[in-house]
Amino acid sequence: MKPQGYSLAEQVRARSLVFDRGDAVMVPLHTAPALALRAAELALGGPAAFAGFNQLGHAVYRREEEGGR
Protein backbone atom coordinates (compact mmCIF):
# COMPACT_ATOMS: atom_id res chain seq x y z
CA MET A 1 0.00 0.00 0.00
CA LYS A 2 1.27 3.48 -0.90
CA PRO A 3 1.56 6.19 1.74
CA GLN A 4 -1.03 8.95 1.54
CA GLY A 5 0.05 11.67 -0.92
CA TYR A 6 2.41 9.32 -2.79
CA SER A 7 1.96 10.22 -6.44
CA LEU A 8 3.01 8.67 -9.73
CA ALA A 9 5.29 11.69 -10.31
CA GLU A 10 7.07 10.91 -7.02
CA GLN A 11 7.57 7.31 -8.14
CA VAL A 12 9.16 8.49 -11.40
CA ARG A 13 11.29 11.05 -9.54
CA ALA A 14 12.65 8.23 -7.37
CA ARG A 15 13.89 6.44 -10.52
CA SER A 16 15.31 9.59 -12.16
CA LEU A 17 18.96 10.62 -12.17
CA VAL A 18 19.84 14.18 -11.11
CA PHE A 19 23.19 15.38 -12.46
CA ASP A 20 25.14 18.45 -13.60
CA ARG A 21 25.42 19.75 -10.01
CA GLY A 22 21.68 19.42 -9.52
CA ASP A 23 20.74 21.48 -12.59
CA ALA A 24 19.58 18.59 -14.81
CA VAL A 25 17.64 15.37 -14.45
CA MET A 26 17.32 12.29 -16.66
CA VAL A 27 13.85 10.72 -16.58
CA PRO A 28 13.30 7.00 -17.26
CA LEU A 29 12.63 5.89 -20.81
CA HIS A 30 8.99 5.75 -22.00
CA THR A 31 7.69 8.19 -19.38
CA ALA A 32 4.78 10.29 -20.68
CA PRO A 33 5.90 13.90 -21.35
CA ALA A 34 3.59 15.58 -18.79
CA LEU A 35 4.57 13.06 -16.12
CA ALA A 36 8.26 13.42 -16.99
CA LEU A 37 8.07 17.21 -16.66
CA ARG A 38 6.34 17.00 -13.27
CA ALA A 39 8.88 14.45 -12.02
CA ALA A 40 11.71 16.70 -13.24
CA GLU A 41 10.22 19.67 -11.41
CA LEU A 42 10.00 17.62 -8.22
CA ALA A 43 13.57 16.34 -8.62
CA LEU A 44 15.00 19.80 -9.37
CA GLY A 45 12.90 21.63 -6.81
CA GLY A 46 11.37 24.14 -9.21
CA PRO A 47 10.58 24.94 -12.84
CA ALA A 48 12.16 22.65 -15.45
CA ALA A 49 12.37 22.69 -19.24
CA PHE A 50 12.89 19.85 -21.71
CA ALA A 51 16.50 19.88 -22.93
CA GLY A 52 16.47 16.89 -25.31
CA PHE A 53 17.22 13.19 -25.29
CA ASN A 54 20.45 11.48 -24.30
CA GLN A 55 22.06 8.74 -26.41
CA LEU A 56 19.91 6.07 -24.74
CA GLY A 57 16.66 7.90 -25.51
CA HIS A 58 15.98 9.13 -21.97
CA ALA A 59 14.40 12.59 -21.69
CA VAL A 60 16.64 15.20 -20.07
CA TYR A 61 15.26 18.28 -18.33
CA ARG A 62 17.18 21.31 -17.07
CA ARG A 63 16.41 23.66 -14.23
CA GLU A 64 14.75 26.80 -15.55
CA GLU A 65 15.26 30.25 -14.09
CA GLU A 66 12.31 31.52 -12.05
CA GLY A 67 11.38 34.24 -14.57
CA GLY A 68 11.91 32.04 -17.62
CA ARG A 69 14.85 32.32 -19.98
DAMOFEN-V286699 format. One record per helix or strand of 3 or more residues. SS is the DSSP state (H for helix, E for strand). FROM is the first residue (numbers start at 1). TO is the last residue. If there is no record, write none. Layout:
SS:FROM:TO
SS:FROM:TO
This chain:
H:8:14
E:17:19
E:24:27
H:33:44
E:48:53
E:59:63
